[in-house]
């Protein structure tokens, strides 16, 4: 046998060995991804009860850090794909409502700000209908409306008294009160000096307590460079967190961003979720997408149905009476 033939045989044997190793690794990877209860290292095939998942995608397991690093080139593409899928599952999951139902009439709180009001005396969010409804005493006599409709605490007569109530609610970890104080710092209102850093500190605290509006406000701060350096990625990150906590304004903004980027499918998903939550601006965006051929007739019909379903949940004769008194009580 010639030297060249011998070399060819060695090359062939080496290639065959590499293929066998790759084949084994692929089988182990498939076994791991098929059943995450199977404790086999995706890199070396070692079995054990102490194997750790890939923290990013949870698809595969490893016996140690070295195996994870060695397997990274092979796993990276699938890992990134799965991480994006997991992110989108959370992002496009229907979020909870930002507010509980009105504690007086037990109807859904309207999306529009004139449709509700926060009371710092008791920390309740009340609808416009219950705010403007006439009050009666135990004998059926009409009484004044100068008290909280829920806890009957007299309204504050000075800004200082109102701020003190808000501070007390903030001390009790009321996220709305904390968010509002942050807003006062941003605008330099009610005796507070303008301080973006202090506002961001308060918004972070409120967001951790579940206030979606605060995450959205943080996103806007990063987008515009208010108290922080402009960082568009962080702006999107915090806006997404706000949307996932039920902030319709954040959800609408994400839809606009995707629409501008040409990602019409993702934009439509955001707008649909926002419409379901009662955002009329998002409904208009779906209509525009339909007119431009980026959404189907079925999409627009579904959006209209979602918005009508929302209206059926929030409308009431008492709220309509309040809305008739002026724009300050218009709730849709």
N, C-alpha and C positions, 0 to 999 in steps of 0.2 A: 504493500500500500504506500502510495506517495505521501510526501510531507504535506502537500496541499490538501490531499484527501483527509489526512489525519487532523489537520486544522479545522476543516469543514465539519468533521464529526464532533470535535470538541465544541465548536461554536453552536452546533445543533443541539448538543447535549446541554450546554449552558442555557440556551434559549428555552429548551424544553423545561429545564428546572425552574427558570424564572416564571414561565407560564403556569407551572404547577403551583408555585407559591401564590401567584396572583389569583389563581382559581380557588385555592383554599381560602384566601382572605376574602374573596367575593362571597363565597358560600357562608363564611362566618358572619359577614356583614348582613347578608340577607336573613340569616337565622336570627340575628339580633334585632333587626328592624321588624321582622315578622311577629316576634313575641318578646316584648321587653322584659318578661319574667325569666327568660332564659339568660343565665349569668355566664356569658362567654365573652372574653375580650375580643373586640373587633379587629385587633391587630395581631396578637400572638396566638389566640385560640385558647388561652388558659381559662379554666372554669373556676368559679369561686362564688362565695356569698357576699363578698365585700367589694364587688366591682362597682364603679361609679359611672353614672350616665354622663354623656357629653352635656355640659350645663347649658349649652346654647339650644340644641335641637331635641335633646332627649331621645334620639333615635338609636344610638349605639352606646356600648359600655366599654370601659377600659379597666385594666388591673392596676395601672399606675400612670403617672404623668409622662413617663418616657414613651409608653405605648401610644398614648394620645398624640404626642408630638410626632412620632414616627408615622402614625396613620393619617395625620392631618392633610397631606397632599391628596390622598385618595378620597378623603371624606369632605374636604372643604366645600366643594361645589354643592353637594347635596345638603350639607349643613346650612349653608347660607340660604338655599332655597326653602328649607323647612322653617328656618327662623323667620323669614319673610311671611310664610304662610301662617305661622303662629301669631305674628304681629297683626296681620290682617284679620284673623279670626277675632281677636280682641277688639280691634279698631272698628270693625263693621258689625259687631254684635250690638243688638238693640240695647241702649243704655237705660239706666233707671231714670225716673223723673227727678228733676232737680229739687222739687218741693213736694211735700206731702199734700194730700187733699186739704181743702179749707177745713179747719177744725170746727167751724160753726155749721156750714151747710153741707159739708162732706162731698162737695163737688170738686172736680179737678181744677187746680189753679191755672189760670190762663197763661199763655206764653208771653203776651205783650205786657210790658212793665206797668202801664196804667191799669191793668186788670188786677193788680195785687199790691199789697204794701206790707212791709216788715215792721213789726212793733217791738221796740227795744225793751218795753216794760216786761213782757212775758216771752219774747223771742219767737212769737208766732207770725206766720205769713197768712194774711187774710185776703179774701177776694174782694173786689170792688162792690159786689152786691151786698155783702155782709157789712162792709164799712159804711155804706150809705143807707142801710136798712134802718127804719125807725125802731127806737128802743122803748120798751114798756116795763113798768115796775110790776110787782107781784099782784097789784090790784088792777092792772090793765091800763094804768095811766101812762101817757107818753112822757118820756124823760129826755133830757138833753143828750146830744151826741158828743159831748166833750170828754168822753172816757173811752178807753180801749174797748172795742166790741167784745173781746174775749175775756180779759181778766178784770175789766171795769176799773182799771187804774186811770186816774185823771191824766189827760195829755200834758206834756211838759209845757211850761209857759215861756221858757227861755232856752236859747241854744246851749247854754252851759248845763242846764238840767238834762237836756236831751243827750249831750255828750257823756255826762256822768252815767246815765243809764246804759249807754252803749259800752262804756268801759267795763261796767259791772257784768254785762253779758259776755264781753270778751274774756274777762277773768274766769268765767265759767266754761270757757272753750266753745263758745257759740261761733261757728264758722262765718255766719252772715255778718255778725257784729265785727268780727276781726277783719273781714274783707272790706266792710264799709269804712273802718278806720284807716285802712291802707289807701282807700280811694281819697279820703280827706287829705292825706299826706301828698298824694300825687298832685291834686289840684290846689293845695294850700288853702283849704276851706276851714271855716268854723274855728279859727284861731290856731290852726296848725300851720307851721312853716312848711313850704314845699320841700319834700325829702323823698326822692325816688328810692333810695336804699332802704329807708325805713318802711316804705310802702311794700317793697319786694319782700322784706323780712316778714311782714304781716301776711302778705298773700301766700307765701310759702307755708306759713303756719296754718292758715285757713284751708289751703288746698289739701294739706295732710289730714285735716279733719273732714274732708269730703266736699269741699266747695269747688265745683267745676269752674265757676266764674273766675276764681282766683288763678287757676292754672291758665285760663284764657288771657287774663290780664298780664301774667308773667310772660306768656308767649308774645303778646303785643309789645311789651317792654323790650324784649330781645329783638324783635323785628324792627323797632324804631330807635333802639339805642337809648332807652330811658333808664338811667341809673346803672346800665351795663353796656358793654360793647355790643355793637350790632352783630348778631349771630343768627342767621336765617334758619340754620338747622335746629338750633335750640328753640327758636320761635315755633317751628313746626312741631317739635317734640312736645312742648308744653301745651300747644293748641290741641294736639291729639289727646293728651291727658284730659284736658277740659271737655272735649267731645265725648270721651269715654265715660265721663261722670255725668253726662246729660246736658251739657251747655249747648243749646241750639245755635247760638251765635258762633261758637267755635266750629261746630259741625258745618255750618254754612260757609265759613271762611275756608275750611279745608276743601270743600267742593269747588270754590272759586279757584283755589291754588291748583287743583288737579285739572280744572277746565282750562286754565291758562297754559298749563304744561301739555295740553293735548291728550290727557288721560281721561277720555270721556266716560268710560265705563266706571272708573273709580269716582269721578265727579258725580255721576248719576246716583251711585250708592249713597254718597254723603247727602246729597240733596233729598233723596227719598226718606232717609232717617230724620232729617231736619223737618221735612214736611209733616211727617207723622207726629212730630213733637209740637207742631203748630206754627212753623215758620212760613209766613206767606211769601217772603222774598225767595225762599228756596223753591216754592211752587212756581213762581214766575221764571226762575232759572230753568226748571224742567220744561216749562212751556216754550222758552227760547230754544232749548236743545231740541225739542220736537220740531219747531219751525225750521231749524237749520239742518235737520236730518240726523242729529246726533242722538236722538231718542225716538223710540217707536210710539205709535198711537196708543199701544197697550201701556207703555210706560207712563205717558201723560194721563191716561184714564185712571191708572192706579194711583197716581199722585193726587188727582182730584178726589178720588174716593178716600184716600188717607186723610186729606185735609177736612173733608166733610165729616168723617168719623171723629176727628178731633173736635170740630165745632159742636157736634152732638153731645160730646162729653162736657164741654165747658159752658154751653148756653143755658141760661135760666131767665125767667121773667124778672127776677129781682136784679140780676146783673144788667139786663136790658134797661131797666128803669134808671140804674146808676149811670149807664153809658149815655142815656138821653140828657143827663144833667150837664155834660160837657166832655171835651176831649180828654180831660184828666182821668176819666173813668172808662174810656173806650178800651175794651178788652180783646177786640179782634178786628 
